Every structure is written in C-alpha cells, then in structure tokens.
C-alpha cells in the first residue's frame, strides 16, 4: 500500500470522527434534552394547539416546538378546502391561529407562543437556557421573540431605548412599585410575559334583537 492510500484513509477517519462528534453532541446537548422534556410535559399537562394547515404562523409554532407531530396536541381548524372552520373550533371560539388553550388555566394564548410561556402556564418549569438568564439578558430574548430578525438590524442606541421601554412595561406589573427591574427573577418576568400574551377567553357578544312590547 502506498503513502497516498494511508493519507486518504487518515482523512476519511478524521471526517468520520468529526461527524460522530457532532451527532453525539447533538444527542447529549443538555439544553436540547431539557427542552424536549419540557415540550413533552407541556403536551401531557392538558395543552391544546389549535391551528390551520395553511397558516404560516402555525408552521412557525411547530418549528418552535419541534416539527414532530407527537410534540403537541394539535387540533386542525380548517376544512380541507380552506374555506370554512371545523365545528370543534367554532365551538371553542377559535378566532386566531395559532391559539393555545389549557385544561387547568383559563388563560388563552394567541399567536406564536414561546416554550417558556407554555411551560410557565402548564407548570412545567422553565428551560435551563432561560432560567439562568439575568433580567437584562431576558429582555434581549423577549425582544428577539417579538421583533425576530429586526432586532439585529437596529442601532445600539435604538436597542437601548427599546430595552428601557420594555423595562417600564414589565415594571408596571410589579406588585412592589419600588422594586428595580434588575432585582426581578426570571420566573417573575416570564409570569408577567405570560399575562401580557395570554388572557382569559371572552365569549363573543350575543346579539339580542330589540323586541317591541305591545
């Protein structure tokens, strides 16, 4: 066997070793394992995800949770022709997609909802990569989830102004009005975020015709 043959074998082994390292790392990454466990807990704790197959925000929600169907209790609200709503979703007063409802909490979450909010509302605890953040770092995560890529395109000056405004929004929800934002815990901030995004469902108003009494 010549030297070139051994050189090629060595290159192949190095590449395969790198691939194996990536695979093993992805399978044992503690943040991902923790998130998978929490997503499973959210599913098992009575959450229901109402959506439509044609809805782009529903597709985004599935990406947030992981696209495997057994990661969530999904209820399809669209008829196959996309022209009507299924009766179950009419009965549940589903007006927006995605919508989340819960067995043990009267709040309803509409729009793409972060795992941290779903975990908080179902009592599943917070993902490790969230609960270890500082209050300031949480603002960045919160702003990112609201503004997506836009946050990366704004100036540092505008970002600071945004964070200042967000601090004020969260501070308004503190029971202790003298409490500093920097002193708040992640659990407190996620609970405030949950209340900002998820409200108790209000049934649609019933229209009553005026009846003339003779």
Secondary structure, DSSP 8 states (H G I E B T S, - for coil): --HHHHHHHHHHHHHHHHHHHHHHHHHH-HHHHHHHHHHHHHHHTTEEEEE-TT-HHHHHHHHHH-S-GGGS-EEE-B-TTSSSB-HHHHHTT--SSSEEEESS--EEEESS--HHHHHHHHT----HHHHT--HHHHHHHHHHHHHTTHHHHS-HHHHHHHHHHHHHHHHTT-SSTT--GGG--HHHHHHHHHHHHEEE--------------
